[in-house]
Amino acid sequence: MASITIKMKNGEIKEFPHAGRAGGSYTKTIRYEGGFAIVTDEFDEEIAIPSADIAEIKVTPSYGGW
C-alpha cells in the first residue's frame, strides 16, 4: 500500500493517500513517462502531471499487519 505526495513548484501540494479497495491489495502507484508523472489509483484511474511543474515527489509505503 502506498500514499503519494507531489509538491508542485508553485507550492501547491497534491496528495494521493492510500484508500484501498475491496477484493485485494490494490493501491496507488506512480510511473514516469514522456515528461509526466502518472498516478494510478486503486480503480485504475490515472492523472498525469507535467514533470516541469513538479518540485518533489514522495512515495510512502505503508506495511500493515505483517
N, C-alpha and C positions, 0 to 999 in steps of 0.2 A: 504494500500500500504506500502511496506517496502523495505528498502535498507539494504544489509548485507555486513559488512566488516569483513574480517578474517585476523588477524595478525599472521603470521607464526613465529615459534621460530627462524628461520634463518633471520628474519627481513623483508621478503617479505610480501607485503600486497595484498590480493585478494579482489577485490571489485565487488559486485553484485548489481548495482544500479537498483532501480525500473524503469521499462521501460513501463509497461502497455501492454495491448493487446486489440484489438477491441472486442466489444461484451460483456463487463462486467468488473468487478473489479478484474481481475487476478493480482497476484503479486508474488514476490519471497517469499519462505518460507524456513525454516530450521528445521531439526529434528535431533535427536541424537540417533544412533543405533549401537550397537556392536562395539564401539570404533571408530566410524566415525561421522563426522558432514556432513549431506547430505543437499545440497542446491537444491531446485527445482525452476525452473524459470516459467515464465508465460505460456510457451508452454509444461510444464510437463517434460522438460529435466532435468536430475539430474547430479550433480557432488558430489562425495564422497571424503572427505578429512580425512585422519587418524588423530584422536584426539591427538596422540602422537606428531604430528608436529605442533599443534596449540598452540599459546601463549594466544590469546584473540579473542573473537567473540563479535561483536557489531551489534545489530539489531535496526535500526532506523525506527520507523513507521512514515509515513507522512500522515497527515489528511488534505485533501484539500477540500475546498468548502462546509464545513458543515454549 
